[in-house]
Amino acid sequence: MSLPARVLPEPERRRCVPKSFSWVDHRLVRDGHVLRCGTPALALYLVLVTVADAEGLSFYSDGALCRMLRWPGWQLPAARRDLQQAGLVAYQAPFYQVLSLDPVPTAPPVEAGQRPPGRSPQAAERPATSEEVSTIIAEWKRRHGYA
């Protein structure tokens, strides 16, 4: 079976790479890293990836991150811990470092509704779905003028 011809639904809005460009490594999804974090952690990860320099470093304040994400103050530390436990970021106040994506350990993925060992109680109780990740990305882009 052959793949259908590629069609851009909105060709006038074709994505192009601007001078100040950041990226989200496709291994985040392909290698299962998104299955290791809840939705709040993935929202924080998206912001950190977007604002980080070439070495993955950023130093937005907790207050600025909470305002961007429209979060109460307690939600940021929980999301940050999720990302640290998943091996996606390192944090040494006030610096965040988005880490290179290492292969995910071969432990079975956490089932929906279960909490991985050490996961904070404030974090989401299940991994984010691809639809939720897409919604987070679309909302963030809309809020920040990228839509």
C-alpha positions as a Markdown table, in Angstrom:
| # | Residue | x | y | z |
|---|---|---|---|---|
| 1 | Met | 0.0 | 0.0 | 0.0 |
| 2 | Ser | 1.5 | 3.4 | -1.0 |
| 3 | Leu | 1.2 | 6.5 | 1.1 |
| 4 | Pro | -1.1 | 9.2 | -0.1 |
| 5 | Ala | 0.4 | 12.3 | -1.7 |
| 6 | Arg | 1.4 | 14.9 | 0.9 |
| 7 | Val | -1.0 | 17.8 | 1.0 |
| 8 | Leu | -0.6 | 20.9 | 3.2 |
| 9 | Pro | -4.1 | 21.8 | 4.5 |
| 10 | Glu | -3.0 | 25.4 | 4.9 |
| 11 | Pro | -0.1 | 26.0 | 2.5 |
| 12 | Glu | -0.1 | 29.8 | 3.1 |
| 13 | Arg | 0.9 | 29.0 | 6.7 |
| 14 | Arg | 3.7 | 26.5 | 5.9 |
| 15 | Arg | 6.2 | 26.3 | 8.7 |
| 16 | Cys | 9.6 | 27.7 | 8.0 |
| 17 | Val | 12.6 | 27.9 | 10.2 |
| 18 | Pro | 13.2 | 31.5 | 11.6 |
| 19 | Lys | 16.6 | 32.8 | 12.7 |
| 20 | Ser | 15.8 | 32.4 | 16.4 |
| 21 | Phe | 14.7 | 28.7 | 16.3 |
| 22 | Ser | 14.4 | 26.1 | 18.9 |
| 23 | Trp | 13.3 | 22.5 | 18.4 |
| 24 | Val | 11.6 | 19.6 | 20.1 |
| 25 | Asp | 13.5 | 16.5 | 19.5 |
| 26 | His | 11.2 | 13.9 | 17.9 |
| 27 | Arg | 12.8 | 11.2 | 20.1 |
| 28 | Leu | 10.7 | 12.8 | 22.9 |
| 29 | Val | 7.7 | 11.0 | 21.4 |
| 30 | Arg | 9.4 | 8.2 | 19.4 |
| 31 | Asp | 11.5 | 6.9 | 22.4 |
| 32 | Gly | 8.6 | 7.2 | 24.9 |
| 33 | His | 9.9 | 10.1 | 27.0 |
| 34 | Val | 6.4 | 11.7 | 27.0 |
| 35 | Leu | 5.0 | 8.6 | 28.6 |
| 36 | Arg | 7.2 | 9.2 | 31.7 |
| 37 | Cys | 5.7 | 12.6 | 32.6 |
| 38 | Gly | 2.3 | 14.1 | 33.3 |
| 39 | Thr | 0.7 | 16.9 | 31.3 |
| 40 | Pro | 2.0 | 19.8 | 33.6 |
| 41 | Ala | 5.6 | 18.5 | 33.3 |
| 42 | Leu | 5.3 | 18.4 | 29.5 |
| 43 | Ala | 3.9 | 21.9 | 29.4 |
| 44 | Leu | 6.9 | 23.1 | 31.4 |
| 45 | Tyr | 9.2 | 21.1 | 29.1 |
| 46 | Leu | 7.8 | 22.8 | 26.1 |
| 47 | Val | 8.4 | 26.3 | 27.5 |
| 48 | Leu | 11.9 | 25.3 | 28.6 |
| 49 | Val | 12.8 | 23.9 | 25.2 |
| 50 | Thr | 11.5 | 27.0 | 23.5 |
| 51 | Val | 13.4 | 29.5 | 25.6 |
| 52 | Ala | 16.6 | 27.6 | 26.1 |
| 53 | Asp | 19.9 | 28.6 | 24.5 |
| 54 | Ala | 21.9 | 26.2 | 22.2 |
| 55 | Glu | 23.2 | 24.3 | 25.3 |
| 56 | Gly | 19.7 | 23.9 | 26.7 |
| 57 | Leu | 20.2 | 26.6 | 29.4 |
| 58 | Ser | 17.5 | 29.0 | 30.6 |
| 59 | Phe | 16.9 | 31.0 | 33.7 |
| 60 | Tyr | 13.3 | 32.2 | 33.8 |
| 61 | Ser | 12.2 | 32.9 | 37.3 |
| 62 | Asp | 9.5 | 30.7 | 39.0 |
| 63 | Gly | 7.1 | 33.6 | 38.9 |
| 64 | Ala | 7.6 | 34.1 | 35.1 |
| 65 | Leu | 7.1 | 30.5 | 34.4 |
| 66 | Cys | 4.0 | 30.3 | 36.5 |
| 67 | Arg | 2.6 | 33.4 | 34.7 |
| 68 | Met | 3.4 | 31.9 | 31.3 |
| 69 | Leu | 1.7 | 28.6 | 32.2 |
| 70 | Arg | -1.1 | 30.2 | 34.2 |
| 71 | Trp | -0.2 | 28.0 | 37.2 |
| 72 | Pro | -0.5 | 28.5 | 40.9 |
| 73 | Gly | 2.9 | 28.6 | 42.6 |
| 74 | Trp | 2.7 | 25.0 | 44.0 |
| 75 | Gln | 2.4 | 23.4 | 40.5 |
| 76 | Leu | 5.9 | 24.4 | 39.2 |
| 77 | Pro | 8.0 | 22.4 | 41.7 |
| 78 | Ala | 5.9 | 19.3 | 41.1 |
| 79 | Ala | 6.3 | 19.6 | 37.3 |
| 80 | Arg | 10.0 | 20.3 | 37.7 |
| 81 | Arg | 10.5 | 17.2 | 39.9 |
| 82 | Asp | 8.7 | 15.1 | 37.2 |
| 83 | Leu | 11.0 | 16.4 | 34.5 |
| 84 | Gln | 14.1 | 15.8 | 36.7 |
| 85 | Gln | 13.0 | 12.3 | 37.6 |
| 86 | Ala | 12.4 | 11.5 | 33.9 |
| 87 | Gly | 15.9 | 12.7 | 33.1 |
| 88 | Leu | 14.7 | 15.5 | 30.9 |
| 89 | Val | 15.9 | 18.6 | 32.8 |
| 90 | Ala | 18.5 | 19.5 | 35.4 |
| 91 | Tyr | 17.8 | 22.3 | 37.8 |
| 92 | Gln | 20.1 | 24.4 | 39.9 |
| 93 | Ala | 18.4 | 27.6 | 40.9 |
| 94 | Pro | 17.9 | 29.8 | 39.0 |
| 95 | Phe | 19.1 | 27.7 | 36.0 |
| 96 | Tyr | 17.3 | 25.0 | 34.1 |
| 97 | Gln | 19.1 | 22.8 | 31.6 |
| 98 | Val | 17.2 | 20.8 | 29.0 |
| 99 | Leu | 19.2 | 17.6 | 28.8 |
| 100 | Ser | 20.0 | 15.5 | 25.8 |
| 101 | Leu | 17.5 | 12.7 | 25.3 |
| 102 | Asp | 19.1 | 9.5 | 26.5 |
| 103 | Pro | 17.4 | 6.2 | 25.7 |
| 104 | Val | 14.5 | 5.4 | 28.0 |
| 105 | Pro | 15.2 | 2.6 | 30.5 |
| 106 | Thr | 13.5 | -0.7 | 29.4 |
| 107 | Ala | 11.1 | -0.7 | 32.4 |
| 108 | Pro | 7.5 | -1.1 | 31.3 |
| 109 | Pro | 5.6 | 2.1 | 30.8 |
| 110 | Val | 3.4 | 3.3 | 33.6 |
| 111 | Glu | -0.3 | 2.5 | 33.0 |
| 112 | Ala | -2.9 | 5.2 | 33.0 |
| 113 | Gly | -4.1 | 6.0 | 36.6 |
| 114 | Gln | -0.9 | 4.7 | 38.2 |
| 115 | Arg | 1.8 | 6.9 | 39.7 |
| 116 | Pro | 5.5 | 6.0 | 39.0 |
| 117 | Pro | 7.7 | 5.6 | 42.1 |
| 118 | Gly | 8.7 | 8.9 | 43.6 |
| 119 | Arg | 6.1 | 10.9 | 41.6 |
| 120 | Ser | 4.7 | 13.9 | 43.4 |
| 121 | Pro | 1.1 | 13.7 | 44.5 |
| 122 | Gln | 0.4 | 17.1 | 42.8 |
| 123 | Ala | 1.5 | 15.8 | 39.4 |
| 124 | Ala | -1.0 | 14.5 | 36.9 |
| 125 | Glu | -2.1 | 10.9 | 37.7 |
| 126 | Arg | -1.5 | 9.6 | 34.2 |
| 127 | Pro | 0.8 | 10.2 | 31.3 |
| 128 | Ala | -0.2 | 12.8 | 28.7 |
| 129 | Thr | -1.9 | 11.6 | 25.5 |
| 130 | Ser | -0.6 | 12.8 | 22.2 |
| 131 | Glu | -3.8 | 14.9 | 21.8 |
| 132 | Glu | -3.1 | 16.6 | 25.2 |
| 133 | Val | 0.4 | 17.4 | 24.1 |
| 134 | Ser | -0.9 | 18.8 | 20.8 |
| 135 | Thr | -3.4 | 20.9 | 22.7 |
| 136 | Ile | -0.7 | 22.2 | 25.1 |
| 137 | Ile | 1.5 | 23.1 | 22.1 |
| 138 | Ala | -1.3 | 24.8 | 20.2 |
| 139 | Glu | -2.4 | 26.8 | 23.3 |
| 140 | Trp | 1.1 | 27.9 | 24.1 |
| 141 | Lys | 1.6 | 29.0 | 20.5 |
| 142 | Arg | -1.7 | 30.9 | 20.5 |
| 143 | Arg | -0.8 | 32.7 | 23.8 |
| 144 | His | 2.6 | 33.7 | 22.6 |
| 145 | Gly | 1.7 | 34.8 | 19.0 |
| 146 | Tyr | 3.0 | 31.8 | 17.1 |
| 147 | Ala | -0.4 | 30.5 | 16.0 |
